[in-house]
């Protein structure tokens, strides 16, 4: 006789029904967590892939020499998903410009990258008829540059008179400043690497008057990029008729004029110098340059 126990059907483990599992998931909170996880994942996927969250604008702040288009090109994030923009990488690329001393980038949702730039602003000396003048960024002639007195506390034999806004001082009318103030104002003039030679004949210049601020900006920008020129930059000149000229090499004169298209003008000058094109006079003001 066979074993009766072997012929018995094997007992199956009891499995909870779907309704019971659903009730247990709701009571334990796991169903809610699963729903939240799914919705979060879908929202994250939608945010990453949505056209709403791509860089459409690069806003430049604090720029004078650089244009908004320049900053946008340097940042190189146009059309990128904004979630993948790295502030440090944007700052590193913008910092490659010789005009940039410091930069800070940040993202503004949904589609903007803000780039705050601190440009290099060297001091400028304006030289005319053998006299050197200290000038402000906006072209205001501050004072005649001269060595400060050996004893700044000593009374000035001839007081210095200036007009306008001067550094931390705001002068609303003609006033006399002390030798100590004069020494403070003159200080930066002597460390400046930027100088403009005013060649305009029969020109009178004195503190309180103004020189061409566009010429100052050209001088700052050209000085910062002088190392790019294949020939040494001898001096920067300004004339009321021609505007700004660069004297490079031995006696080559390159007329810049105004600051518009400055990068293009410098690129043409660099190309001619690098190719060894012989010229003594180059006029970069027209769109088709002229040289002889």
Buried (B, 14 or more C-beta within 10 A) or exposed (E): EEEEEEEEEEEEEEEEEEEEEEEEBEEEEEBEEEEEEEEEEEEEEEBEEEEEBBBBEBEBEBBEBBEBEBBBBBBBBEEEBBEEBEBEBBBEBBBEBBBBEEBBBEBEEEBBBBBBBBBBBBBBBBBBEEEBBBBBEEBBBBBBBBEBBEEBEEEBEEEBBBBBEBEEBEBEEEEEBBBBBBEBBBEBBBEBEBBBBBBBEEEEBEBBBEBBBBBBBBBBBBBBBBEEBBBEBBEBBBBEEBBBBBBBBEEBBBBBBBBEBBBEBBEBBBEBBEEEEEBEEBBBBEEEBEBE
